[in-house]
Amino acid sequence: MHRICMVGTGYVGLVTGACFADFGNQVTCVDLAQDKIDTLNQGKIPFYEFGLEELVERNVREGRLTFTTDLTRAIRDNDVLFICVGTPRGSDGEADLQYVDAVARDIGKHLNAHKLVVQKSTVPVGTGRRIHKLIQENGGEGKEFDVASNPEFLREGSAIEDFMRPNRIVIGTSTKRAEGILSDIYKPLYLNEAPLVTTTVESAELIKYASNAFLATKISFINEIANLCEVVGADVKEVSRAMGLDQRIGGKFLHAGAGYGGSCFPKDTEALYHTGRELGVPLRIVEATIEVNRDQRLKLIKRTEELLGDPAGKTVAVLGLSFKPQTDDVRDSVALDFMQYFLDRGAKVNAFDPVAMDNARREVPDATYAADIFDAVKGAHAVVIATEWNEFRRVDMEQIRDLVTGDLVIDCKNIYEPDVMAKLGFRHVGVGRGRPQPMEQA
């Protein structure tokens, strides 16, 4: 058993801490926000993640998982300290490390025995050395400690499954002692044949950024192909499926749409691009990925306005507000951009999401938040499907047709078939769902 402290009880810290506790470790989750700790101590989870509430409740009940605001005591009482604080985008796209730096300084001030400090947040290459230096400068000089990198690869909506059955575990260390401790913590996973990658701190830091940037590039690539499909009369679903059957390419992240959003891809691609620029290594493919993604979102919004006509006085229904299904995270969600764009142009916006309504309301308070799908589309001149929740796949489109005022459906996730929608009387606009015209007969 290890005594582990998770500094930061956001998405990564809470999920990882609960899973570590489930392995039998003693885990303390620390956050400076008293209201968040109070919420957790009341048995409530501050965000939606499938299965997390039950996992937390079980480990709290069995005494392996606790929550506190007392960082000083947590540093002193625990042997392994995971830094899981936010690294938001700075003004120039760089990763803002102020919260990481603050934790490193606190660790330096309160070192009382050997500590393994593990950077879990997504950070630029060189942050491990930066943390090491800050700990030394703030009281750690001459004391025993190690700094390691252990990037997370959790997808919102399936985070517990991703943690328990990972594609790989990446451990970046500079000493055998640190490698041994981290390897032992993850032993329950690689005993189940999860691949363990042991490497340097710098390589581990870059693995996370390179992985996310590559996945984001696949998304931007297939969106550019989708735009070409629309012009030449091809269907991007058929193109991407055939591409994905090539095992060198793979089918994941080859789904055309409005581009990527969320808390990771936008932030991480910009941070990686910024790092390359600072070090004199221009990352032109990453730069293009960012630009294509930005343009793709605007293209769909403008296409909607073109087909709708002057938005003033009209009603636009937006279904799906989170950036992806199975989460309530609305950060960088295309839905919010749609909502704000049409509100600014005098439209009424009705919105619905199975779990993300409260978060969306805080970001776009002027929209009307509906009780259900049918309440949202009633009287709408256009319906925008922004997130591929299963509820939207199964909805009775004949009932929708009877409730709407207009016939325009903007299908940002290609969840409906154009031919079926046309037969129902809708003007269906997907992404890259071109259809060839009949060939002229001689």
Secondary structure by P-SEA (a helix, b strand, c coil): ccccccccccaaaaaaaaaaaaaccbbbbbbccaaaaaaaaaccccccccaaaaaaaaaaaaccccccccaaaaaaaccbbbbbccccccccccccaaaaaaaaaaaaaccccccccccccccccaaaaaaaaaaaacccccccbbbbbbbbbcccccaaaaaacccbbbbbbccaaaaaaaaaaaaaaaaaccbbbbbcaaaaaaaaaaaaaaaaaaaaaaaaaaaaaaaacccaaaaaaaaaacccccccccccccccccccaaaaaaaaaaaaaaacccaaaaaaaaaaaaaaaaaaaaaaaaaacccccbbbbbcccccccccccccccaaaaaaaaaaaabbbbbbbbcccaaaaaaacccbbbbcccccccccccbbbbcccccccccccaaaaaacccccccccccccccaaaaaaaccccccccbbbbcccccc
